Amino acid sequence: MSPQKPKKVVFVINSIQFFLSHRLPIAVQLQKDGYEVHIITPDKKPCDFDVHHFHYHKIIMSRKGMNPFIDLYTLLSLFIKFKKINPTIVHLVTIKPYLYGGIAARLAKVPVLVSAVAGLGIIFSKKNIKTQNIRSILFPLYKFAFGHKNQTIIFQNKTDKKTLLDWLNLSEEKTSLIDGAGTDLDLYPFLPELNSEIPIIAFASRLLKDKGIEHFVEASNILKQRKINARFLLIGEPDLGNPNTISENQLKEWEKEKLVEVLGYRNDIPALFSKAHIVSLPSFYGEGLPKVLIEAAACGRAVVTTDWPGCRDAIIPNKTGLLVPIKDSTALADAFQTLIENPTLRQSMGVAGRKLAEEKFDVKLVVKKHIEIYDTLLKNI
C-alpha cells in the first residue's frame, strides 16, 4: 500500500442506531489509528452525530422485503460512493449491506472487504417453499458478494458459519468467528439483585413475533394461572412497516390483561437490568449473537433463552442460564418458575454470566479482533 494514500474505511449498515450500538467502538479505534471513517446508511444523520467527526453518507436502502428496482438503485449508489470515496477498507454489516455492498465493492475494486454476518435473517430461519425459492434466487448474488479475493467474513455463531460455508462452498480460511458486538463492561456493571418480593423478568428487543414475544407473554399468563407472582417487562418498540411486528393494539391488550408492562424504547438498559432478576429472549429469529444477552451477562443476570443459533451461543447452559425449545410457552414458564423459586441458583448464574462476559464479551476484545482482521487483509494489498 502506498504511504501517500490516505487510509479510509467505509462502514455500510442499514440502521445508524445499530451502528452506534454495535460498531461505534471499532470506528472510534480506527479513527485513533489514523483512518478517515465514512458511514453509509439509509437513515437521516442524528443531530448529535458530528461529535464523532465521521463522514456521513445517506443513500436509499429498503430494510423491508425485496424490491428489485430499489435494490438495484442501492447497489448502483454504493458503487458510485465507493468509487468516489476510494476506500482502503469497506466493512459491511447486516444482510442487504453485505449482499449489495459486497457486489458493489467487487465491481469498484475495493482493496479490502470485511463482511459481518450478524444473523442470517428470516430467509434462512424459516423453512418453507417461499424462503427456499428466495434462497435460490439470491444464491448467485451471495456467491458474488462473498467472492472478493481479499475478504474476511465474520460470523457470530458456528451454525451460521456452517450454513453459509456449506451453501456457498466457501473456504474456511476466509472466515472468522467473533462472539457478537461485545459490550462495555463499565457501562453494564455487575450489581447485586435488589431485594424485591416480586421478581422481575425483562425482555428487551425489537417487538417482533420471531423474537418470541408472544411466547414470553403466554409464559406470563401461565405463571399467573399457577399463582406465581412476577413482573414481566417489555422493553422495546414495534418495528413499523415490518409485517412481523407486534401491533400497538396488541400491546395495549396485554397491558389491560396485566400480563406485561410495556416500557417502550429505552436507553437506560443497565439500570433496568439492575432491577431485573431474569432476562429472557425466547427468539426463533435468524440471530447472530443477541447483544441483549451479552448485556444481561455483563449485568450478572440469569438468562432464559431458546436452544436456537445465536441464542444458545450467548450462554453456558445450566451455568449462566437456561435453554428452552423454541415456541414452547410452557417450557419457558417452567424455566422462569425454576429461577424464581431458586434464588441461590439464579444468583449463581448471574455471577457466572459476569465472568463469561469478562472472558468473551468485553468490547475491547471485540475491537482488538477486528483490528487484527484489518491488519491481516492489508498485508495482501
Secondary structure, 3 states (H helix, E strand, C coil): CCCCCCCEEEEEECCHHHHHHHCHHHHHHHHHCCCEEEEEECCCCCCCHHHHCCEEEECCCCCCCCCHHHHHHHHHHHHHHHHHHCCCEEEEECHHHHHHHHHHHHHCCCCEEEEEECCCCHHHHCCCHHHHHHHHHHHHHHHHHCCCCCEEEEECCHHHHHHHHHHHCCCHHHEEECCCCCECCCCCCCCCCCCCCCCEEEEECCCEHHHCHHHHHHHHHHHHHCCCCCEEEEECCCCCCCCCECCHHHHHHHHHCCCCEEEECCCCHHHHHHHCCEEEECCCCCCCCCHHHHHHHHCCCEEEEECCCCCHHHCCECCCEEEECCCCHHHHHHHHHHHHHCHHHHHHHHHHHHHHHHHHHEHHHHHHHHHHHHHHHHCCC
